Amino acid sequence: MAKRRETAQSEVADETIGERGDAVEIAGEAEAAEASEAVKAAESAISADPGASRASIRVSSEPGRYDFGVVSTATRKSMQGNKRRDTKPEIKVRRMLREMGFPGYRCDWKKVPGHPDIVFAGRKLAIEIRGCFWHRCPVCNLSVPKKNVEYWEAKFARNRERDARNLATLEEMGWKVLVLWEHQLKKKELPATRKLLYDFVRREDDPPYEEAFPEEAEGAAAAR
């Protein structure tokens, strides 16, 4: 009974925090969406990059800075512009959650390993939204940049190892984790992704997706 009461209190706290943050989050969506385009710019700079100067980048102690190794100036600037949070895919997932009646989430939660993109702390639910390029989506199977192959292979390997380590730690701590890939948020896959997201976060007293959103459920079935 005490555990159930504690969970209910945590859910109320989640809802309150989510409601407070909604107005701020919506106001910043346009700016965050523009920042997320840095990923695409980085991919373009990696592929193109004619005549750009090469530079060894030192490790920086500033938050959000990374050791980019030996890369071009254009690529480095694009990668520095890639924010840790508030990317376009994250905003899209958060918007879907609000639309489906689940506003009580926290973003980039630093109290657990890996700082999951979205969490419902009271119910120990975490959602990770991963970029297909940076985290090496097994479905998309994107190619490795042809320049500085050793650097990129090592970087991608570190990303995969970190993802696997954080996922294992969260599960050991009793968390349930949903991993969404960037390609799952494209228009043709959204109906199925929306159902997947709802089924993951729904509470015991929430109706099945087919009852809550019958029209969307038909779209999800057609997409399969």
N, C-alpha and C positions, 0 to 999 in steps of 0.2 A: 504493500500500500504506500509506504514512504517513497519507494523508488518511482511508483506511478505518479505520485504527487510532485516529485522533483522533476520528472520528465515534463509534466504538464506546465510547471512553472517556467522551465527552460523554453518550452514552445511559446509561451506568452511573451517571454523576453525577446525571443527571436522575432515574433510578429511585431512587437513595438519598435525594435531597432529597424526592421525592414520598412515599416511605414514611415519612420522618420527619414530614412535614407532615400525613399522613392523620389521625392521632389528634387533632391540634389542630384540623384543619379540621372533622372530624365533630363534635367537642365544641361548636364554635361555630356549627353550622348553624342551630340553632333561633333564636339571637339574630340572626344575619344575615338569616334569612327574615323576621323581624319588621321589621327595618330597611328591607327592600326594599319594604314596603307603603307607604313614603313616596311612591313614584311614583304609586300609585293615589290617595293622599290629595291629592297635588298636582293631579291631573287633576280631582278632585271640587271642590277649592277654586277652581280656575280657572273651572269651569263655574258653580258655585253662588256663593258669596262675597257674600251679601246684607249690605249695610251695613258691610262690613269697611273699616277705615281704610286709606288709601293711604300709601305711604312710599317715598322714594327711598333705595335701598340703596347705601352706598359700597363701593368695591372694597376687599376685605380681603386682607392679606398672609398670613393664616392658611391652612395647607394645607386643601384641601377646600372653601374658601369661594369664592364667585363673585359677580360683579356682577349682581344680579337686576333692575336697572333699576327702573322704577316699577311695583310690584306690591303687592297687598294683604299685610297682615301674615300672614294665614293661608297664602297661597300661598308667601310667603317662608320661613316656618317649615317647610312641607312640602318645599320644594326643598332647604333646608339639611339636611334629614334624609335626602336621597337620597345614599347612600354611593357612592363611586367603585367599590368592589369588594365582593365577598361579597354580591351581590344574589341574590334567589331564583332567577332564571334561570341565573346563573353556577353556583350550587351544584348545580342540577339537572344541568347539563352535566358538572360535575366528578364527580358521583356516577355518571353514565352511563359516563364514562371509566374509573373505578375498577372498575365492575361488568364492563366488557368487557375488563379486564386491561391498562389503560394508566394506571398511577398516577403515572408519573414526570414530571409536569408542574410548571410554575412559574406562579404567578399574578401578574398586574399587573406584568409584567417590565419593569423600568425601563432595561434596557440597549439597547432599540431604540425607535424613534419610536412614540409613541402608547400605550406601555405596554400591549401586548395583554393581554386578560383571561386567556388561557391560552396557554402556549407549551411546546413540546418543543424546547428550545434546541439540543440536539445534532443534530436533524434539520431545524432551521429551519422548524418548523411553528407557525403562530399561529392562534388561534381568537378571533374577536371576537363577543361576544354583545351585540346592540344592542336597546335598547328601541324598540318601534314608534312610540311617541309622541315621544320626545325626538330620535330620529334619522330620523324621517319615513319609515317603512317604505313602499316603493313598492307593496306588495300591499295593506296595510291602508288606505293613503291616508286617514289620520285628519284631521279638520278642525282648523283653527287656532283657538285660543281667540278668542272674540268681543271680549274686553276687551284693550286694549293690543295691537292687531293688529300695529302696526309693530314693537313690541318683540319679539313672538314670532316674526314672520317673519324678523327680523334674527338672532335667536338660533338658529332652526332652520337658517338659511342658513349661519351660522358652523359649526354642528355638521356639516352635510353637507360643507362645504369641508374641515374638519379631517379628517373620516373619509376623504375621497377622497385628501387629501394623504398621510396616514399609510399608507394602503393602497398607493399608488404607490411611496412610499419603501421600504416593506418589500419589495415585489416587485423593485425595483431592486437591493436588497441580497441577493437570492437566496432570499427567504422565500416559502413558500406560505401563503396566508391563506384561512381558511374563515370566512365571515360567516354567523352564525346570528341570525335575528330572533326576538324574544320570542314571536310567534305560532306559530313552529315548535316551541315547547316546550309547547304546549297538548296535552291528552290525545289528541285525535284525530289529531294530526300527529306524535306522538312516535315511532311505529314507523318512519316514513320518515326522521325526523331522526336516529334512532339508527343506522340504516344509513348515512346520509350521513356521520355523525361517524366511524363505524368505518372506512369506506372512506378517509376523509381521513387518519386517524392510523395505520392498519395498516402493519406493516413487511413487508418482502419475503417473509419466511418465515411470516407469519401467513396462515391459511386465508381464503378468501373468506367474506364475511358469511353467505352461505347455508349454508356448512358449519359455521361456528362457532356460529351461532345459527339453526338451521333453523325453529324455531317463530316466532321474532321476524321472520324473513325473510318468512314467509307473511303475517304481519300487515302488514309494510311493503308487500308486493305488493298486498294487498287495499286498502290506504289510497290507492294511486295511482289 
